[in-house]
Amino acid sequence: MPKLKRYSTTTTLESGPLAETPIGDHLVLLDQPTGAGGTNKGPTPVDAFLATIGSCLGTVARIVAHQKRITLHKMEFKVSGEVDIDVLLGRTEECPAGFQSLQVEAFMESPDLTEEQKLIFLEEVDRRCPVSQTVLNGTPVSITLAQDLATA
């Protein structure tokens, strides 16, 4: 039987695109550049989404390395993809609003792993990463209308 842990956040936008999300002891700010009507106080949600994938892969890699007693030094995850801006701006409905594809380039320094072993290691990391698996599996998202989240 799965051991599920529920995660939940509440994001508030008072005016403009500046989104504030308190998470534990942190306040996450996502925004748009000033040229797009924002205040540039944080990355865009799209950029943060890509960073979340890389960060989660890196965190899971550290967990797997610790469990398998693998020495891992520096790691980098370059995550990129393409979004149709015309869909985002409401100019067309020809394709989905999301990323058409995502690419992850992983770099890691480890004296314990050959190149082939690094690929096997990364496959396990990807399999165990909740963020990349959410994207891969197309987890359903349901949106409902709440009267007031402050009292919910």
C-alpha positions in Angstrom: 0.0 0.0 0.0 1.4 3.4 -0.9 2.6 5.7 1.8 1.3 9.1 0.6 2.3 12.4 2.0 0.1 15.3 1.1 1.7 18.6 0.0 -0.3 21.8 -0.3 0.5 25.5 -1.0 -1.6 28.6 -1.4 -0.6 31.3 -3.8 -1.9 34.8 -3.6 -1.9 37.5 -6.3 -3.1 40.9 -5.1 -2.5 42.9 -8.2 -0.5 42.3 -11.3 1.3 39.0 -11.9 3.4 39.0 -8.7 2.5 35.6 -7.0 3.4 35.1 -3.4 3.5 31.6 -2.0 4.5 31.0 1.6 6.1 27.5 1.9 7.4 26.6 5.4 9.8 29.3 6.4 10.1 30.7 2.9 8.2 33.1 0.7 8.4 32.1 -2.9 7.9 35.0 -5.3 7.1 34.4 -9.0 6.6 37.3 -11.3 6.9 38.6 -14.9 9.5 40.9 -16.3 8.6 44.6 -16.2 8.2 44.5 -20.0 5.4 41.9 -19.5 3.5 43.9 -16.9 5.3 42.5 -13.8 7.7 43.9 -11.3 10.5 41.4 -11.9 10.7 40.4 -8.2 11.1 36.8 -9.1 11.4 34.3 -11.9 8.4 33.6 -14.2 6.3 30.5 -13.3 7.6 28.8 -16.4 11.2 29.3 -15.4 10.4 28.2 -11.9 8.8 25.1 -13.3 11.9 24.2 -15.2 14.1 24.9 -12.1 11.8 22.7 -10.0 12.5 19.7 -12.3 16.2 20.2 -12.1 16.2 20.8 -8.3 14.1 17.7 -7.7 16.3 15.5 -9.9 19.3 16.8 -8.0 17.7 16.2 -4.6 16.7 12.7 -5.5 20.2 12.1 -6.9 21.7 13.0 -3.6 19.3 10.6 -1.8 20.1 7.8 -4.2 23.8 8.4 -3.9 23.6 8.4 -0.1 21.6 5.2 -0.1 24.0 3.5 -2.5 27.2 5.0 -0.9 28.1 6.7 -4.2 30.3 9.7 -4.0 28.8 12.6 -5.9 30.5 15.9 -6.3 29.1 18.6 -8.5 25.9 18.1 -10.4 24.1 20.3 -12.9 20.8 19.8 -14.6 20.0 22.0 -17.6 16.2 21.8 -18.3 14.7 23.4 -21.4 11.6 23.2 -23.5 9.4 25.0 -25.9 6.1 26.7 -25.2 3.9 28.3 -27.9 3.7 31.9 -26.8 0.7 32.6 -29.0 -1.3 30.0 -27.0 -0.2 31.6 -23.7 -1.3 35.1 -25.0 -4.6 33.8 -26.3 -3.8 34.4 -30.0 -4.4 30.8 -31.0 -5.8 27.5 -29.7 -4.0 25.3 -32.3 -1.9 23.4 -29.7 -1.8 22.8 -26.0 -0.5 25.6 -23.7 2.1 23.5 -22.1 5.6 22.5 -23.1 5.7 20.6 -26.4 8.7 18.7 -25.0 11.3 18.9 -22.3 15.0 18.2 -22.4 17.2 17.5 -19.4 21.0 17.5 -19.8 22.6 16.1 -16.6 26.2 16.6 -15.6 27.7 14.9 -12.6 31.1 14.4 -11.1 31.6 11.0 -9.4 34.8 9.0 -9.0 32.6 5.9 -8.4 30.6 5.8 -11.6 31.5 5.1 -15.2 29.6 6.9 -18.0 27.4 3.8 -18.4 26.8 3.6 -14.6 25.9 7.3 -14.6 23.2 6.7 -17.1 21.8 3.8 -15.0 22.0 6.0 -12.0 20.1 8.8 -13.8 17.4 6.4 -14.9 16.8 5.5 -11.2 16.8 9.1 -10.2 14.2 10.0 -12.8 12.1 7.0 -11.8 12.1 8.2 -8.2 11.7 11.9 -8.8 8.1 13.0 -8.1 8.3 16.2 -10.2 9.6 14.6 -13.4 7.3 11.6 -12.9 4.3 14.0 -12.5 5.2 15.5 -15.9 5.9 12.2 -17.5 2.7 10.6 -16.3 0.4 13.5 -17.1 -1.0 13.7 -13.6 -4.6 15.0 -13.8 -5.2 18.5 -12.4 -8.7 19.5 -11.2 -9.6 23.2 -10.7 -12.6 24.1 -8.5 -14.0 27.4 -7.4 -13.6 28.2 -3.7 -15.6 30.9 -1.9 -12.6 32.1 0.1 -9.3 30.2 0.7 -8.5 32.4 3.7 -11.3 30.7 5.6 -11.2 27.3 3.9 
